[in-house]
Amino acid sequence: LLTTVLVLALAGVASAVELVTPPLNGASADEVLCALLNKDAVSRDVTIEVRDQNGQAVDSASFDLPRRAVASRSKEVSTGARYCHFTVEGPKNRYRAAACLVRGSPSRCVNALPAR
């Protein structure tokens, strides 16, 4: 009985999963925008990080992402490549995430890569 209760209790614990994009290279004035859509019907705890080519976070935020909402973080490319790292609650299929290389005035996405 104790084993059954323990298994059921652990099954209810939300696990964190990671989504990562390939790196994007751009000019020093370009930005990498990391965007995350919560497709779920409930709010979810998420962390969005913009990382440099060495895997160091250069911009990061953690928050409760409302249901069917989008959140993003961005950072100038400056030197080297940037990529996006998302830590999300629950199954990956409840999210859509991507990195976008933003350039120009007005700003526009010139290259987008999905997170996996």
Buried (B, 14 or more C-beta within 10 A) or exposed (E): EEEEEEEEEEEEEEEEBEBBBEBBEBEEEBBBBBBBBBEBEEBBBBBBBBBBEEEEBBBBEEEEBEEEBEBBBBBBBBEEBBBBBBBBBBEBEBBBBBBBBBBEEEEEBEBBBEBE
